[in-house]
Amino acid sequence: MPLSVYPSDPLPAVPYEWSTYRPIASSGPAWRPVTRALTRFDCSTVRLPYFNLSWEDLEDLLTFWNSVGGANGIFMFIDFLGINDTPVGVLWENLYVCVGDSTTGSDGTAVYDLPCYDATVDATFKIYKNGTELVRDEGGGHINYTVDTTGTNGVNEITFNDPHRPLTTEIVAVTAQCRRVMLQARFVDQRFPFTLREPWSATGTLSIMEVR
């Protein structure tokens, strides 16, 4: 079943803050801590500020918060940057896509959702496997991959053509001008982080983190 999508109304204030982190697990005594990275790539976090929200807008955000179970729930987040611009979005570099699984369908293809929405597929669009760019068109009519918008909730989708489907040892990344998508995300805060102000307006910042 598709995940709920973070609401696009009301819009947060811009600009807002993006950062990345690599989650770790730690154990052992303080004088000899032992840590282990939980992923082979960075995860994104974003802080969305909202100012002077009306009571109705605040209720919309609270309804979504409750519908996913607050910080316990998982949802899809689509970035707002460039939402009213043409071309859409900013240039995001080396966004994690997947680790290959060597599987194909009967037509010899492997299909993955990209962490992009409304991507511009031009000279700035690049796909990497283990850091090496995979050219889209080798010439002679052979296309190594195609990109379309048929993924879940309209995110961009990539189809790898044989023999370029990613192997189990290959990490796939994308550079694209687009709206950034967290295919799975959750709230950071354990409580709904808004403060009511007079006359019936609210201000707060929702922190969202990528989930893998």
Contacts in CASP RR format, 6 or more apart in sequence:
PFRMAT RR
TARGET T0000
AUTHOR 0000-0000-0000
METHOD contacts of the structure
MODEL  1
MPLSVYPSDPLPAVPYEWSTYRPIASSGPAWRPVTRALTRFDCSTVRLPY
FNLSWEDLEDLLTFWNSVGGANGIFMFIDFLGINDTPVGVLWENLYVCVG
DSTTGSDGTAVYDLPCYDATVDATFKIYKNGTELVRDEGGGHINYTVDTT
GTNGVNEITFNDPHRPLTTEIVAVTAQCRRVMLQARFVDQRFPFTLREPW
SATGTLSIMEVR
2 76 0 8 1.000
2 152 0 8 1.000
2 153 0 8 1.000
3 74 0 8 1.000
3 75 0 8 1.000
3 76 0 8 1.000
3 152 0 8 1.000
3 153 0 8 1.000
3 184 0 8 1.000
4 64 0 8 1.000
4 67 0 8 1.000
4 68 0 8 1.000
4 75 0 8 1.000
4 76 0 8 1.000
5 75 0 8 1.000
5 76 0 8 1.000
5 77 0 8 1.000
5 78 0 8 1.000
5 153 0 8 1.000
6 64 0 8 1.000
6 75 0 8 1.000
6 76 0 8 1.000
6 77 0 8 1.000
6 78 0 8 1.000
6 185 0 8 1.000
6 208 0 8 1.000
7 60 0 8 1.000
7 61 0 8 1.000
7 64 0 8 1.000
8 78 0 8 1.000
8 80 0 8 1.000
8 83 0 8 1.000
9 57 0 8 1.000
9 60 0 8 1.000
10 50 0 8 1.000
10 53 0 8 1.000
10 57 0 8 1.000
10 60 0 8 1.000
10 61 0 8 1.000
11 80 0 8 1.000
11 83 0 8 1.000
12 48 0 8 1.000
12 49 0 8 1.000
12 50 0 8 1.000
12 80 0 8 1.000
12 206 0 8 1.000
13 49 0 8 1.000
13 50 0 8 1.000
13 51 0 8 1.000
14 80 0 8 1.000
14 81 0 8 1.000
16 46 0 8 1.000
16 47 0 8 1.000
16 48 0 8 1.000
16 49 0 8 1.000
17 46 0 8 1.000
17 47 0 8 1.000
18 44 0 8 1.000
18 45 0 8 1.000
18 46 0 8 1.000
18 180 0 8 1.000
19 44 0 8 1.000
19 45 0 8 1.000
19 46 0 8 1.000
20 42 0 8 1.000
20 43 0 8 1.000
20 44 0 8 1.000
20 45 0 8 1.000
21 42 0 8 1.000
21 43 0 8 1.000
21 45 0 8 1.000
21 209 0 8 1.000
22 37 0 8 1.000
22 38 0 8 1.000
22 39 0 8 1.000
22 41 0 8 1.000
22 42 0 8 1.000
22 43 0 8 1.000
23 37 0 8 1.000
23 38 0 8 1.000
23 39 0 8 1.000
23 43 0 8 1.000
24 35 0 8 1.000
24 36 0 8 1.000
24 37 0 8 1.000
24 38 0 8 1.000
25 35 0 8 1.000
25 36 0 8 1.000
25 38 0 8 1.000
26 33 0 8 1.000
26 34 0 8 1.000
26 35 0 8 1.000
26 36 0 8 1.000
27 33 0 8 1.000
27 34 0 8 1.000
28 34 0 8 1.000
38 212 0 8 1.000
39 212 0 8 1.000
40 99 0 8 1.000
40 171 0 8 1.000
41 96 0 8 1.000
41 171 0 8 1.000
41 173 0 8 1.000
42 96 0 8 1.000
43 209 0 8 1.000
43 210 0 8 1.000
43 211 0 8 1.000
43 212 0 8 1.000
44 180 0 8 1.000
44 182 0 8 1.000
44 209 0 8 1.000
44 210 0 8 1.000
45 188 0 8 1.000
45 207 0 8 1.000
45 208 0 8 1.000
45 209 0 8 1.000
45 210 0 8 1.000
46 77 0 8 1.000
46 79 0 8 1.000
46 207 0 8 1.000
46 208 0 8 1.000
47 205 0 8 1.000
47 206 0 8 1.000
47 207 0 8 1.000
47 208 0 8 1.000
48 80 0 8 1.000
48 205 0 8 1.000
48 206 0 8 1.000
48 207 0 8 1.000
48 208 0 8 1.000
49 204 0 8 1.000
49 205 0 8 1.000
50 57 0 8 1.000
50 61 0 8 1.000
50 194 0 8 1.000
50 202 0 8 1.000
50 203 0 8 1.000
50 204 0 8 1.000
50 205 0 8 1.000
50 206 0 8 1.000
51 203 0 8 1.000
51 204 0 8 1.000
52 197 0 8 1.000
52 201 0 8 1.000
52 202 0 8 1.000
52 203 0 8 1.000
53 61 0 8 1.000
53 194 0 8 1.000
53 201 0 8 1.000
53 202 0 8 1.000
53 203 0 8 1.000
54 200 0 8 1.000
54 201 0 8 1.000
55 200 0 8 1.000
55 201 0 8 1.000
55 202 0 8 1.000
58 194 0 8 1.000
58 202 0 8 1.000
61 194 0 8 1.000
61 206 0 8 1.000
62 192 0 8 1.000
64 75 0 8 1.000
65 187 0 8 1.000
65 192 0 8 1.000
68 74 0 8 1.000
68 75 0 8 1.000
68 187 0 8 1.000
70 187 0 8 1.000
70 192 0 8 1.000
71 186 0 8 1.000
71 187 0 8 1.000
71 188 0 8 1.000
71 189 0 8 1.000
71 190 0 8 1.000
72 186 0 8 1.000
73 186 0 8 1.000
73 187 0 8 1.000
74 184 0 8 1.000
74 185 0 8 1.000
74 186 0 8 1.000
74 211 0 8 1.000
75 184 0 8 1.000
75 185 0 8 1.000
75 186 0 8 1.000
76 152 0 8 1.000
76 153 0 8 1.000
76 155 0 8 1.000
76 181 0 8 1.000
76 182 0 8 1.000
76 183 0 8 1.000
76 184 0 8 1.000
76 185 0 8 1.000
77 181 0 8 1.000
77 182 0 8 1.000
77 185 0 8 1.000
77 208 0 8 1.000
78 117 0 8 1.000
78 153 0 8 1.000
78 155 0 8 1.000
78 179 0 8 1.000
78 180 0 8 1.000
78 181 0 8 1.000
79 89 0 8 1.000
79 117 0 8 1.000
79 179 0 8 1.000
79 180 0 8 1.000
79 181 0 8 1.000
80 179 0 8 1.000
81 89 0 8 1.000
81 90 0 8 1.000
81 179 0 8 1.000
81 180 0 8 1.000
82 88 0 8 1.000
82 89 0 8 1.000
82 90 0 8 1.000
82 179 0 8 1.000
83 89 0 8 1.000
83 179 0 8 1.000
87 120 0 8 1.000
87 177 0 8 1.000
88 117 0 8 1.000
88 118 0 8 1.000
88 120 0 8 1.000
88 177 0 8 1.000
88 178 0 8 1.000
88 179 0 8 1.000
89 118 0 8 1.000
89 177 0 8 1.000
89 178 0 8 1.000
89 179 0 8 1.000
90 177 0 8 1.000
91 124 0 8 1.000
91 175 0 8 1.000
91 176 0 8 1.000
91 177 0 8 1.000
92 116 0 8 1.000
92 175 0 8 1.000
92 176 0 8 1.000
92 177 0 8 1.000
92 178 0 8 1.000
92 180 0 8 1.000
93 175 0 8 1.000
94 128 0 8 1.000
94 173 0 8 1.000
94 174 0 8 1.000
94 175 0 8 1.000
95 114 0 8 1.000
95 115 0 8 1.000
95 116 0 8 1.000
95 173 0 8 1.000
95 174 0 8 1.000
95 175 0 8 1.000
95 176 0 8 1.000
95 180 0 8 1.000
96 115 0 8 1.000
96 171 0 8 1.000
96 172 0 8 1.000
96 173 0 8 1.000
97 112 0 8 1.000
97 114 0 8 1.000
97 115 0 8 1.000
97 127 0 8 1.000
97 158 0 8 1.000
97 172 0 8 1.000
97 173 0 8 1.000
97 174 0 8 1.000
98 112 0 8 1.000
98 166 0 8 1.000
98 171 0 8 1.000
98 172 0 8 1.000
99 166 0 8 1.000
99 168 0 8 1.000
99 170 0 8 1.000
99 171 0 8 1.000
99 172 0 8 1.000
100 110 0 8 1.000
100 165 0 8 1.000
100 166 0 8 1.000
100 167 0 8 1.000
100 168 0 8 1.000
100 170 0 8 1.000
100 171 0 8 1.000
100 172 0 8 1.000
101 110 0 8 1.000
101 166 0 8 1.000
101 168 0 8 1.000
102 165 0 8 1.000
102 166 0 8 1.000
102 167 0 8 1.000
102 168 0 8 1.000
103 110 0 8 1.000
103 165 0 8 1.000
104 110 0 8 1.000
104 162 0 8 1.000
104 165 0 8 1.000
108 161 0 8 1.000
108 162 0 8 1.000
108 165 0 8 1.000
109 159 0 8 1.000
109 160 0 8 1.000
109 161 0 8 1.000
109 162 0 8 1.000
109 165 0 8 1.000
110 159 0 8 1.000
110 160 0 8 1.000
110 165 0 8 1.000
110 166 0 8 1.000
111 157 0 8 1.000
111 158 0 8 1.000
111 159 0 8 1.000
111 160 0 8 1.000
112 157 0 8 1.000
112 158 0 8 1.000
112 160 0 8 1.000
112 172 0 8 1.000
113 151 0 8 1.000
113 152 0 8 1.000
113 155 0 8 1.000
113 156 0 8 1.000
113 157 0 8 1.000
113 183 0 8 1.000
114 147 0 8 1.000
114 155 0 8 1.000
114 156 0 8 1.000
114 157 0 8 1.000
114 158 0 8 1.000
114 174 0 8 1.000
114 176 0 8 1.000
114 181 0 8 1.000
115 155 0 8 1.000
115 174 0 8 1.000
115 180 0 8 1.000
115 181 0 8 1.000
115 182 0 8 1.000
115 183 0 8 1.000
116 155 0 8 1.000
116 156 0 8 1.000
116 174 0 8 1.000
116 176 0 8 1.000
116 178 0 8 1.000
116 179 0 8 1.000
116 180 0 8 1.000
116 181 0 8 1.000
117 154 0 8 1.000
117 155 0 8 1.000
117 156 0 8 1.000
117 178 0 8 1.000
117 179 0 8 1.000
117 180 0 8 1.000
117 181 0 8 1.000
118 149 0 8 1.000
118 156 0 8 1.000
118 178 0 8 1.000
118 179 0 8 1.000
119 125 0 8 1.000
119 147 0 8 1.000
119 156 0 8 1.000
119 176 0 8 1.000
119 177 0 8 1.000
119 178 0 8 1.000
120 176 0 8 1.000
120 177 0 8 1.000
120 178 0 8 1.000
121 147 0 8 1.000
121 176 0 8 1.000
122 177 0 8 1.000
124 175 0 8 1.000
124 176 0 8 1.000
124 177 0 8 1.000
125 136 0 8 1.000
125 147 0 8 1.000
125 174 0 8 1.000
125 175 0 8 1.000
125 176 0 8 1.000
125 177 0 8 1.000
126 133 0 8 1.000
126 174 0 8 1.000
126 175 0 8 1.000
126 176 0 8 1.000
127 133 0 8 1.000
127 134 0 8 1.000
127 136 0 8 1.000
127 145 0 8 1.000
127 158 0 8 1.000
127 172 0 8 1.000
127 173 0 8 1.000
127 174 0 8 1.000
128 134 0 8 1.000
128 172 0 8 1.000
128 173 0 8 1.000
128 174 0 8 1.000
128 175 0 8 1.000
129 164 0 8 1.000
129 166 0 8 1.000
129 170 0 8 1.000
129 171 0 8 1.000
129 172 0 8 1.000
130 169 0 8 1.000
130 170 0 8 1.000
130 171 0 8 1.000
131 171 0 8 1.000
131 173 0 8 1.000
134 144 0 8 1.000
134 145 0 8 1.000
134 164 0 8 1.000
135 144 0 8 1.000
136 143 0 8 1.000
136 144 0 8 1.000
136 145 0 8 1.000
137 143 0 8 1.000
137 144 0 8 1.000
138 144 0 8 1.000
142 161 0 8 1.000
143 161 0 8 1.000
144 160 0 8 1.000
144 161 0 8 1.000
144 164 0 8 1.000
145 158 0 8 1.000
145 159 0 8 1.000
145 160 0 8 1.000
145 161 0 8 1.000
145 164 0 8 1.000
146 158 0 8 1.000
146 159 0 8 1.000
146 161 0 8 1.000
147 156 0 8 1.000
147 157 0 8 1.000
147 158 0 8 1.000
147 159 0 8 1.000
148 156 0 8 1.000
148 157 0 8 1.000
148 159 0 8 1.000
149 155 0 8 1.000
149 156 0 8 1.000
149 157 0 8 1.000
150 157 0 8 1.000
151 157 0 8 1.000
155 181 0 8 1.000
155 183 0 8 1.000
156 176 0 8 1.000
156 178 0 8 1.000
158 174 0 8 1.000
160 166 0 8 1.000
166 172 0 8 1.000
182 208 0 8 1.000
182 210 0 8 1.000
182 211 0 8 1.000
184 210 0 8 1.000
184 211 0 8 1.000
184 212 0 8 1.000
185 208 0 8 1.000
185 209 0 8 1.000
185 210 0 8 1.000
185 211 0 8 1.000
186 208 0 8 1.000
186 209 0 8 1.000
186 211 0 8 1.000
187 206 0 8 1.000
187 207 0 8 1.000
187 208 0 8 1.000
187 209 0 8 1.000
188 207 0 8 1.000
188 208 0 8 1.000
188 209 0 8 1.000
189 206 0 8 1.000
189 207 0 8 1.000
193 204 0 8 1.000
193 205 0 8 1.000
193 206 0 8 1.000
193 207 0 8 1.000
194 202 0 8 1.000
194 203 0 8 1.000
194 204 0 8 1.000
195 202 0 8 1.000
195 203 0 8 1.000
195 204 0 8 1.000
196 202 0 8 1.000
197 203 0 8 1.000
END
